Amino acid sequence: MTASGVNFHTGPGPGYAAKGLLYKGDTFVASCGVLKGPVEHRQAWMYAKLLHRSKSGLAAGTWGWVRDGFAVSKT
């Protein structure tokens, strides 16, 4: 994660409820992604599964949506 804490949403966009927060060091694997919004304000969202319990207490295996710009890829 690149921000100190970001919402882990129930759907791909800020209009969806947040399940909780993800913090730097929380790990997940992305399953797929989607682009949302008009071209000039388009945002990429990833559908992801937590690999470990998050620092905010979300259980390992929880699925949710996170904005692509907040994720750091590691291979």
mmCIF file as gemmi writes it, N, C-alpha and C atoms, coordinates in Angstrom:
data_model
loop_
_atom_site.group_PDB
_atom_site.id
_atom_site.type_symbol
_atom_site.label_atom_id
_atom_site.label_alt_id
_atom_site.label_comp_id
_atom_site.label_asym_id
_atom_site.label_entity_id
_atom_site.label_seq_id
_atom_site.pdbx_PDB_ins_code
_atom_site.Cartn_x
_atom_site.Cartn_y
_atom_site.Cartn_z
_atom_site.occupancy
_atom_site.B_iso_or_equiv
_atom_site.pdbx_formal_charge
_atom_site.auth_seq_id
_atom_site.auth_asym_id
_atom_site.pdbx_PDB_model_num
ATOM 1 N N . MET Axp A 1 ? 0.841 -1.173 0 1 0 ? 1 A 1
ATOM 2 C CA . MET Axp A 1 ? 0 0 0 1 0 ? 1 A 1
ATOM 3 C C . MET Axp A 1 ? 0.886 1.236 0 1 0 ? 1 A 1
ATOM 4 N N . THR Axp A 2 ? 0.468 2.255 -0.717 1 0 ? 2 A 1
ATOM 5 C CA . THR Axp A 2 ? 1.26 3.471 -0.779 1 0 ? 2 A 1
ATOM 6 C C . THR Axp A 2 ? 0.746 4.558 0.16 1 0 ? 2 A 1
ATOM 7 N N . ALA Axp A 3 ? -0.505 4.496 0.605 1 0 ? 3 A 1
ATOM 8 C CA . ALA Axp A 3 ? -1.063 5.466 1.541 1 0 ? 3 A 1
ATOM 9 C C . ALA Axp A 3 ? -1.039 4.859 2.942 1 0 ? 3 A 1
ATOM 10 N N . SER Axp A 4 ? -1.235 5.702 3.968 1 0 ? 4 A 1
ATOM 11 C CA . SER Axp A 4 ? -1.191 5.172 5.324 1 0 ? 4 A 1
ATOM 12 C C . SER Axp A 4 ? -2.395 4.293 5.633 1 0 ? 4 A 1
ATOM 13 N N . GLY Axp A 5 ? -3.532 4.552 5.034 1 0 ? 5 A 1
ATOM 14 C CA . GLY Axp A 5 ? -4.715 3.722 5.219 1 0 ? 5 A 1
ATOM 15 C C . GLY Axp A 5 ? -5.719 4.001 4.121 1 0 ? 5 A 1
ATOM 16 N N . VAL Axp A 6 ? -6.245 2.953 3.498 1 0 ? 6 A 1
ATOM 17 C CA . VAL Axp A 6 ? -7.237 3.119 2.435 1 0 ? 6 A 1
ATOM 18 C C . VAL Axp A 6 ? -8.419 2.194 2.696 1 0 ? 6 A 1
ATOM 19 N N . ASN Axp A 7 ? -9.581 2.598 2.209 1 0 ? 7 A 1
ATOM 20 C CA . ASN Axp A 7 ? -10.789 1.8 2.383 1 0 ? 7 A 1
ATOM 21 C C . ASN Axp A 7 ? -10.757 0.553 1.517 1 0 ? 7 A 1
ATOM 22 N N . PHE Axp A 8 ? -11.25 -0.545 2.059 1 0 ? 8 A 1
ATOM 23 C CA . PHE Axp A 8 ? -11.44 -1.814 1.369 1 0 ? 8 A 1
ATOM 24 C C . PHE Axp A 8 ? -12.95 -1.91 1.163 1 0 ? 8 A 1
ATOM 25 N N . HIS Axp A 9 ? -13.412 -1.685 -0.068 1 0 ? 9 A 1
ATOM 26 C CA . HIS Axp A 9 ? -14.825 -1.496 -0.375 1 0 ? 9 A 1
ATOM 27 C C . HIS Axp A 9 ? -15.571 -2.78 -0.72 1 0 ? 9 A 1
ATOM 28 N N . THR Axp A 10 ? -16.908 -2.702 -0.627 1 0 ? 10 A 1
ATOM 29 C CA . THR Axp A 10 ? -17.78 -3.808 -1.017 1 0 ? 10 A 1
ATOM 30 C C . THR Axp A 10 ? -18.005 -3.84 -2.521 1 0 ? 10 A 1
ATOM 31 N N . GLY Axp A 11 ? -17.678 -2.781 -3.221 1 0 ? 11 A 1
ATOM 32 C CA . GLY Axp A 11 ? -17.832 -2.693 -4.673 1 0 ? 11 A 1
ATOM 33 C C . GLY Axp A 11 ? -16.79 -1.765 -5.258 1 0 ? 11 A 1
ATOM 34 N N . PRO Axp A 12 ? -16.691 -1.713 -6.587 1 0 ? 12 A 1
ATOM 35 C CA . PRO Axp A 12 ? -15.644 -0.933 -7.253 1 0 ? 12 A 1
ATOM 36 C C . PRO Axp A 12 ? -15.954 0.56 -7.362 1 0 ? 12 A 1
ATOM 37 N N . GLY Axp A 13 ? -15.796 1.277 -6.29 1 0 ? 13 A 1
ATOM 38 C CA . GLY Axp A 13 ? -15.997 2.723 -6.319 1 0 ? 13 A 1
ATOM 39 C C . GLY Axp A 13 ? -16.212 3.28 -4.93 1 0 ? 13 A 1
ATOM 40 N N . PRO Axp A 14 ? -15.992 4.592 -4.776 1 0 ? 14 A 1
ATOM 41 C CA . PRO Axp A 14 ? -16.126 5.214 -3.465 1 0 ? 14 A 1
ATOM 42 C C . PRO Axp A 14 ? -17.566 5.265 -2.964 1 0 ? 14 A 1
ATOM 43 N N . GLY Axp A 15 ? -18.546 5.037 -3.838 1 0 ? 15 A 1
ATOM 44 C CA . GLY Axp A 15 ? -19.944 5.031 -3.434 1 0 ? 15 A 1
ATOM 45 C C . GLY Axp A 15 ? -20.364 3.757 -2.711 1 0 ? 15 A 1
ATOM 46 N N . TYR Axp A 16 ? -19.51 2.749 -2.73 1 0 ? 16 A 1
ATOM 47 C CA . TYR Axp A 16 ? -19.794 1.49 -2.039 1 0 ? 16 A 1
ATOM 48 C C . TYR Axp A 16 ? -19.293 1.571 -0.595 1 0 ? 16 A 1
ATOM 49 N N . ALA Axp A 17 ? -19.939 0.845 0.278 1 0 ? 17 A 1
ATOM 50 C CA . ALA Axp A 17 ? -19.554 0.83 1.697 1 0 ? 17 A 1
ATOM 51 C C . ALA Axp A 17 ? -18.138 0.266 1.866 1 0 ? 17 A 1
ATOM 52 N N . ALA Axp A 18 ? -17.462 0.744 2.895 1 0 ? 18 A 1
ATOM 53 C CA . ALA Axp A 18 ? -16.135 0.228 3.228 1 0 ? 18 A 1
ATOM 54 C C . ALA Axp A 18 ? -16.277 -0.919 4.22 1 0 ? 18 A 1
ATOM 55 N N . LYS Axp A 19 ? -15.572 -2.012 3.96 1 0 ? 19 A 1
ATOM 56 C CA . LYS Axp A 19 ? -15.541 -3.142 4.9 1 0 ? 19 A 1
ATOM 57 C C . LYS Axp A 19 ? -14.607 -2.843 6.054 1 0 ? 19 A 1
ATOM 58 N N . GLY Axp A 20 ? -13.592 -2.025 5.783 1 0 ? 20 A 1
ATOM 59 C CA . GLY Axp A 20 ? -12.579 -1.68 6.762 1 0 ? 20 A 1
ATOM 60 C C . GLY Axp A 20 ? -11.433 -0.992 6.056 1 0 ? 20 A 1
ATOM 61 N N . LEU Axp A 21 ? -10.36 -0.808 6.773 1 0 ? 21 A 1
ATOM 62 C CA . LEU Axp A 21 ? -9.184 -0.141 6.213 1 0 ? 21 A 1
ATOM 63 C C . LEU Axp A 21 ? -8.057 -1.121 5.97 1 0 ? 21 A 1
ATOM 64 N N . LEU Axp A 22 ? -7.27 -0.815 4.945 1 0 ? 22 A 1
ATOM 65 C CA . LEU Axp A 22 ? -6.015 -1.52 4.7 1 0 ? 22 A 1
ATOM 66 C C . LEU Axp A 22 ? -4.892 -0.535 4.958 1 0 ? 22 A 1
ATOM 67 N N . TYR Axp A 23 ? -3.817 -1.017 5.556 1 0 ? 23 A 1
ATOM 68 C CA . TYR Axp A 23 ? -2.678 -0.179 5.892 1 0 ? 23 A 1
ATOM 69 C C . TYR Axp A 23 ? -1.419 -0.699 5.217 1 0 ? 23 A 1
ATOM 70 N N . LYS Axp A 24 ? -0.415 0.148 5.197 1 0 ? 24 A 1
ATOM 71 C CA . LYS Axp A 24 ? 0.878 -0.234 4.634 1 0 ? 24 A 1
ATOM 72 C C . LYS Axp A 24 ? 1.324 -1.554 5.273 1 0 ? 24 A 1
ATOM 73 N N . GLY Axp A 25 ? 1.672 -2.511 4.432 1 0 ? 25 A 1
ATOM 74 C CA . GLY Axp A 25 ? 2.093 -3.817 4.922 1 0 ? 25 A 1
ATOM 75 C C . GLY Axp A 25 ? 1.015 -4.886 4.825 1 0 ? 25 A 1
ATOM 76 N N . ASP Axp A 26 ? -0.267 -4.474 4.714 1 0 ? 26 A 1
ATOM 77 C CA . ASP Axp A 26 ? -1.33 -5.456 4.491 1 0 ? 26 A 1
ATOM 78 C C . ASP Axp A 26 ? -1.142 -6.048 3.097 1 0 ? 26 A 1
ATOM 79 N N . THR Axp A 27 ? -1.345 -7.35 2.966 1 0 ? 27 A 1
ATOM 80 C CA . THR Axp A 27 ? -1.105 -8.005 1.679 1 0 ? 27 A 1
ATOM 81 C C . THR Axp A 27 ? -2.372 -8.648 1.132 1 0 ? 27 A 1
ATOM 82 N N . PHE Axp A 28 ? -2.488 -8.586 -0.183 1 0 ? 28 A 1
ATOM 83 C CA . PHE Axp A 28 ? -3.632 -9.188 -0.865 1 0 ? 28 A 1
ATOM 84 C C . PHE Axp A 28 ? -3.206 -9.62 -2.251 1 0 ? 28 A 1
ATOM 85 N N . VAL Axp A 29 ? -4.032 -10.452 -2.861 1 0 ? 29 A 1
ATOM 86 C CA . VAL Axp A 29 ? -3.822 -10.869 -4.239 1 0 ? 29 A 1
ATOM 87 C C . VAL Axp A 29 ? -5.031 -10.379 -5.036 1 0 ? 29 A 1
ATOM 88 N N . ALA Axp A 30 ? -4.76 -9.741 -6.174 1 0 ? 30 A 1
ATOM 89 C CA . ALA Axp A 30 ? -5.831 -9.219 -7.027 1 0 ? 30 A 1
ATOM 90 C C . ALA Axp A 30 ? -6.315 -10.302 -7.973 1 0 ? 30 A 1
ATOM 91 N N . SER Axp A 31 ? -7.628 -10.401 -8.108 1 0 ? 31 A 1
ATOM 92 C CA . SER Axp A 31 ? -8.241 -11.387 -8.984 1 0 ? 31 A 1
ATOM 93 C C . SER Axp A 31 ? -8.577 -10.791 -10.344 1 0 ? 31 A 1
ATOM 94 N N . CYS Axp A 32 ? -9.112 -9.572 -10.343 1 0 ? 32 A 1
ATOM 95 C CA . CYS Axp A 32 ? -9.479 -8.904 -11.592 1 0 ? 32 A 1
ATOM 96 C C . CYS Axp A 32 ? -9.579 -7.411 -11.319 1 0 ? 32 A 1
ATOM 97 N N . GLY Axp A 33 ? -9.848 -6.654 -12.354 1 0 ? 33 A 1
ATOM 98 C CA . GLY Axp A 33 ? -9.967 -5.216 -12.202 1 0 ? 33 A 1
ATOM 99 C C . GLY Axp A 33 ? -11.045 -4.662 -13.106 1 0 ? 33 A 1
ATOM 100 N N . VAL Axp A 34 ? -11.406 -3.407 -12.85 1 0 ? 34 A 1
ATOM 101 C CA . VAL Axp A 34 ? -12.427 -2.742 -13.642 1 0 ? 34 A 1
ATOM 102 C C . VAL Axp A 34 ? -12.104 -1.247 -13.681 1 0 ? 34 A 1
ATOM 103 N N . LEU Axp A 35 ? -12.449 -0.598 -14.793 1 0 ? 35 A 1
ATOM 104 C CA . LEU Axp A 35 ? -12.328 0.853 -14.902 1 0 ? 35 A 1
ATOM 105 C C . LEU Axp A 35 ? -13.699 1.452 -14.677 1 0 ? 35 A 1
ATOM 106 N N . LYS Axp A 36 ? -13.779 2.491 -13.842 1 0 ? 36 A 1
ATOM 107 C CA . LYS Axp A 36 ? -15.055 3.127 -13.515 1 0 ? 36 A 1
ATOM 108 C C . LYS Axp A 36 ? -14.972 4.624 -13.763 1 0 ? 36 A 1
ATOM 109 N N . GLY Axp A 37 ? -16.087 5.199 -14.207 1 0 ? 37 A 1
ATOM 110 C CA . GLY Axp A 37 ? -16.209 6.637 -14.35 1 0 ? 37 A 1
ATOM 111 C C . GLY Axp A 37 ? -15.965 7.133 -15.759 1 0 ? 37 A 1
ATOM 112 N N . PRO Axp A 38 ? -16.271 8.434 -15.986 1 0 ? 38 A 1
ATOM 113 C CA . PRO Axp A 38 ? -16.037 9.033 -17.298 1 0 ? 38 A 1
ATOM 114 C C . PRO Axp A 38 ? -14.533 9.112 -17.583 1 0 ? 38 A 1
ATOM 115 N N . VAL Axp A 39 ? -14.187 9.17 -18.844 1 0 ? 39 A 1
ATOM 116 C CA . VAL Axp A 39 ? -12.787 9.12 -19.275 1 0 ? 39 A 1
ATOM 117 C C . VAL Axp A 39 ? -11.902 10.099 -18.519 1 0 ? 39 A 1
ATOM 118 N N . GLU Axp A 40 ? -12.347 11.332 -18.341 1 0 ? 40 A 1
ATOM 119 C CA . GLU Axp A 40 ? -11.5 12.346 -17.697 1 0 ? 40 A 1
ATOM 120 C C . GLU Axp A 40 ? -11.306 12.108 -16.196 1 0 ? 40 A 1
ATOM 121 N N . HIS Axp A 41 ? -12.12 11.242 -15.588 1 0 ? 41 A 1
ATOM 122 C CA . HIS Axp A 41 ? -12.004 10.954 -14.161 1 0 ? 41 A 1
ATOM 123 C C . HIS Axp A 41 ? -11.968 9.455 -13.883 1 0 ? 41 A 1
ATOM 124 N N . ARG Axp A 42 ? -11.576 8.685 -14.868 1 0 ? 42 A 1
ATOM 125 C CA . ARG Axp A 42 ? -11.614 7.221 -14.756 1 0 ? 42 A 1
ATOM 126 C C . ARG Axp A 42 ? -10.674 6.725 -13.659 1 0 ? 42 A 1
ATOM 127 N N . GLN Axp A 43 ? -11.151 5.743 -12.916 1 0 ? 43 A 1
ATOM 128 C CA . GLN Axp A 43 ? -10.358 5.114 -11.862 1 0 ? 43 A 1
ATOM 129 C C . GLN Axp A 43 ? -10.326 3.606 -12.09 1 0 ? 43 A 1
ATOM 130 N N . ALA Axp A 44 ? -9.181 3.008 -11.813 1 0 ? 44 A 1
ATOM 131 C CA . ALA Axp A 44 ? -9.047 1.55 -11.891 1 0 ? 44 A 1
ATOM 132 C C . ALA Axp A 44 ? -9.237 0.979 -10.495 1 0 ? 44 A 1
ATOM 133 N N . TRP Axp A 45 ? -10.037 -0.091 -10.392 1 0 ? 45 A 1
ATOM 134 C CA . TRP Axp A 45 ? -10.311 -0.766 -9.133 1 0 ? 45 A 1
ATOM 135 C C . TRP Axp A 45 ? -9.958 -2.235 -9.266 1 0 ? 45 A 1
ATOM 136 N N . MET Axp A 46 ? -9.401 -2.807 -8.212 1 0 ? 46 A 1
ATOM 137 C CA . MET Axp A 46 ? -9.028 -4.22 -8.203 1 0 ? 46 A 1
ATOM 138 C C . MET Axp A 46 ? -9.893 -4.98 -7.194 1 0 ? 46 A 1
ATOM 139 N N . TYR Axp A 47 ? -10.348 -6.169 -7.608 1 0 ? 47 A 1
ATOM 140 C CA . TYR Axp A 47 ? -11.046 -7.073 -6.705 1 0 ? 47 A 1
ATOM 141 C C . TYR Axp A 47 ? -9.978 -7.963 -6.098 1 0 ? 47 A 1
ATOM 142 N N . ALA Axp A 48 ? -9.863 -7.947 -4.79 1 0 ? 48 A 1
ATOM 143 C CA . ALA Axp A 48 ? -8.719 -8.578 -4.134 1 0 ? 48 A 1
ATOM 144 C C . ALA Axp A 48 ? -9.125 -9.393 -2.913 1 0 ? 48 A 1
ATOM 145 N N . LYS Axp A 49 ? -8.273 -10.356 -2.577 1 0 ? 49 A 1
ATOM 146 C CA . LYS Axp A 49 ? -8.472 -11.213 -1.399 1 0 ? 49 A 1
ATOM 147 C C . LYS Axp A 49 ? -7.296 -11.011 -0.456 1 0 ? 49 A 1
ATOM 148 N N . LEU Axp A 50 ? -7.604 -10.739 0.812 1 0 ? 50 A 1
ATOM 149 C CA . LEU Axp A 50 ? -6.557 -10.565 1.815 1 0 ? 50 A 1
ATOM 150 C C . LEU Axp A 50 ? -5.82 -11.883 2.043 1 0 ? 50 A 1
ATOM 151 N N . LEU Axp A 51 ? -4.507 -11.822 2.064 1 0 ? 51 A 1
ATOM 152 C CA . LEU Axp A 51 ? -3.701 -13.015 2.296 1 0 ? 51 A 1
ATOM 153 C C . LEU Axp A 51 ? -3.518 -13.301 3.782 1 0 ? 51 A 1
ATOM 154 N N . HIS Axp A 52 ? -3.554 -12.249 4.592 1 0 ? 52 A 1
ATOM 155 C CA . HIS Axp A 52 ? -3.377 -12.369 6.04 1 0 ? 52 A 1
ATOM 156 C C . HIS Axp A 52 ? -4.366 -11.423 6.717 1 0 ? 52 A 1
ATOM 157 N N . ARG Axp A 53 ? -4.589 -11.617 7.995 1 0 ? 53 A 1
ATOM 158 C CA . ARG Axp A 53 ? -5.442 -10.692 8.753 1 0 ? 53 A 1
ATOM 159 C C . ARG Axp A 53 ? -4.872 -9.283 8.584 1 0 ? 53 A 1
ATOM 160 N N . SER Axp A 54 ? -5.75 -8.316 8.276 1 0 ? 54 A 1
ATOM 161 C CA . SER Axp A 54 ? -5.282 -6.942 8.073 1 0 ? 54 A 1
ATOM 162 C C . SER Axp A 54 ? -4.975 -6.279 9.414 1 0 ? 54 A 1
ATOM 163 N N . LYS Axp A 55 ? -4.241 -5.204 9.371 1 0 ? 55 A 1
ATOM 164 C CA . LYS Axp A 55 ? -3.9 -4.474 10.596 1 0 ? 55 A 1
ATOM 165 C C . LYS Axp A 55 ? -5.137 -3.87 11.25 1 0 ? 55 A 1
ATOM 166 N N . SER Axp A 56 ? -6.216 -3.678 10.459 1 0 ? 56 A 1
ATOM 167 C CA . SER Axp A 56 ? -7.455 -3.14 11.034 1 0 ? 56 A 1
ATOM 168 C C . SER Axp A 56 ? -8.384 -4.252 11.524 1 0 ? 56 A 1
ATOM 169 N N . GLY Axp A 57 ? -7.974 -5.532 11.349 1 0 ? 57 A 1
ATOM 170 C CA . GLY Axp A 57 ? -8.739 -6.643 11.882 1 0 ? 57 A 1
ATOM 171 C C . GLY Axp A 57 ? -9.581 -7.419 10.883 1 0 ? 57 A 1
ATOM 172 N N . LEU Axp A 58 ? -9.525 -7.069 9.592 1 0 ? 58 A 1
ATOM 173 C CA . LEU Axp A 58 ? -10.259 -7.854 8.596 1 0 ? 58 A 1
ATOM 174 C C . LEU Axp A 58 ? -9.627 -9.237 8.488 1 0 ? 58 A 1
ATOM 175 N N . ALA Axp A 59 ? -10.453 -10.258 8.4 1 0 ? 59 A 1
ATOM 176 C CA . ALA Axp A 59 ? -9.971 -11.639 8.375 1 0 ? 59 A 1
ATOM 177 C C . ALA Axp A 59 ? -9.247 -11.983 7.076 1 0 ? 59 A 1
ATOM 178 N N . ALA Axp A 60 ? -8.252 -12.854 7.187 1 0 ? 60 A 1
ATOM 179 C CA . ALA Axp A 60 ? -7.597 -13.404 6.004 1 0 ? 60 A 1
ATOM 180 C C . ALA Axp A 60 ? -8.67 -14.066 5.146 1 0 ? 60 A 1
ATOM 181 N N . GLY Axp A 61 ? -8.565 -13.912 3.837 1 0 ? 61 A 1
ATOM 182 C CA . GLY Axp A 61 ? -9.539 -14.5 2.928 1 0 ? 61 A 1
ATOM 183 C C . GLY Axp A 61 ? -10.699 -13.58 2.588 1 0 ? 61 A 1
ATOM 184 N N . THR Axp A 62 ? -10.759 -12.399 3.224 1 0 ? 62 A 1
ATOM 185 C CA . THR Axp A 62 ? -11.825 -11.439 2.933 1 0 ? 62 A 1
ATOM 186 C C . THR Axp A 62 ? -11.62 -10.869 1.532 1 0 ? 62 A 1
ATOM 187 N N . TRP Axp A 63 ? -12.703 -10.83 0.744 1 0 ? 63 A 1
ATOM 188 C CA . TRP Axp A 63 ? -12.67 -10.249 -0.598 1 0 ? 63 A 1
ATOM 189 C C . TRP Axp A 63 ? -13.22 -8.831 -0.554 1 0 ? 63 A 1
ATOM 190 N N . GLY Axp A 64 ? -12.637 -7.931 -1.366 1 0 ? 64 A 1
ATOM 191 C CA . GLY Axp A 64 ? -13.118 -6.563 -1.454 1 0 ? 64 A 1
ATOM 192 C C . GLY Axp A 64 ? -12.454 -5.839 -2.606 1 0 ? 64 A 1
ATOM 193 N N . TRP Axp A 65 ? -12.793 -4.583 -2.733 1 0 ? 65 A 1
ATOM 194 C CA . TRP Axp A 65 ? -12.294 -3.742 -3.82 1 0 ? 65 A 1
ATOM 195 C C . TRP Axp A 65 ? -11.398 -2.634 -3.269 1 0 ? 65 A 1
ATOM 196 N N . VAL Axp A 66 ? -10.278 -2.407 -3.957 1 0 ? 66 A 1
ATOM 197 C CA . VAL Axp A 66 ? -9.338 -1.359 -3.566 1 0 ? 66 A 1
ATOM 198 C C . VAL Axp A 66 ? -8.914 -0.609 -4.833 1 0 ? 66 A 1
ATOM 199 N N . ARG Axp A 67 ? -8.741 0.697 -4.7 1 0 ? 67 A 1
ATOM 200 C CA . ARG Axp A 67 ? -8.308 1.492 -5.843 1 0 ? 67 A 1
ATOM 201 C C . ARG Axp A 67 ? -6.898 1.111 -6.245 1 0 ? 67 A 1
ATOM 202 N N . ASP Axp A 68 ? -6.697 0.915 -7.533 1 0 ? 68 A 1
ATOM 203 C CA . ASP Axp A 68 ? -5.421 0.455 -8.076 1 0 ? 68 A 1
ATOM 204 C C . ASP Axp A 68 ? -4.259 1.374 -7.707 1 0 ? 68 A 1
ATOM 205 N N . GLY Axp A 69 ? -4.475 2.66 -7.656 1 0 ? 69 A 1
ATOM 206 C CA . GLY Axp A 69 ? -3.405 3.606 -7.364 1 0 ? 69 A 1
ATOM 207 C C . GLY Axp A 69 ? -2.806 3.473 -5.974 1 0 ? 69 A 1
ATOM 208 N N . PHE Axp A 70 ? -3.466 2.746 -5.09 1 0 ? 70 A 1
ATOM 209 C CA . PHE Axp A 70 ? -2.986 2.586 -3.721 1 0 ? 70 A 1
ATOM 210 C C . PHE Axp A 70 ? -2.21 1.292 -3.494 1 0 ? 70 A 1
ATOM 211 N N . ALA Axp A 71 ? -2.115 0.464 -4.512 1 0 ? 71 A 1
ATOM 212 C CA . ALA Axp A 71 ? -1.446 -0.835 -4.365 1 0 ? 71 A 1
ATOM 213 C C . ALA Axp A 71 ? -0.028 -0.798 -4.913 1 0 ? 71 A 1
ATOM 214 N N . VAL Axp A 72 ? 0.814 -1.59 -4.307 1 0 ? 72 A 1
ATOM 215 C CA . VAL Axp A 72 ? 2.192 -1.776 -4.766 1 0 ? 72 A 1
ATOM 216 C C . VAL Axp A 72 ? 2.337 -3.237 -5.147 1 0 ? 72 A 1
ATOM 217 N N . SER Axp A 73 ? 2.802 -3.476 -6.363 1 0 ? 73 A 1
ATOM 218 C CA . SER Axp A 73 ? 2.95 -4.854 -6.84 1 0 ? 73 A 1
ATOM 219 C C . SER Axp A 73 ? 4.317 -5.414 -6.472 1 0 ? 73 A 1
ATOM 220 N N . LYS Axp A 74 ? 4.309 -6.64 -5.991 1 0 ? 74 A 1
ATOM 221 C CA . LYS Axp A 74 ? 5.566 -7.346 -5.7 1 0 ? 74 A 1
ATOM 222 C C . LYS Axp A 74 ? 5.478 -8.713 -6.35 1 0 ? 74 A 1
ATOM 223 N N . THR Axp A 75 ? 6.543 -9.112 -6.997 1 0 ? 75 A 1
ATOM 224 C CA . THR Axp A 75 ? 6.56 -10.442 -7.631 1 0 ? 75 A 1
ATOM 225 C C . THR Axp A 75 ? 7.618 -11.307 -7.008 1 0 ? 75 A 1
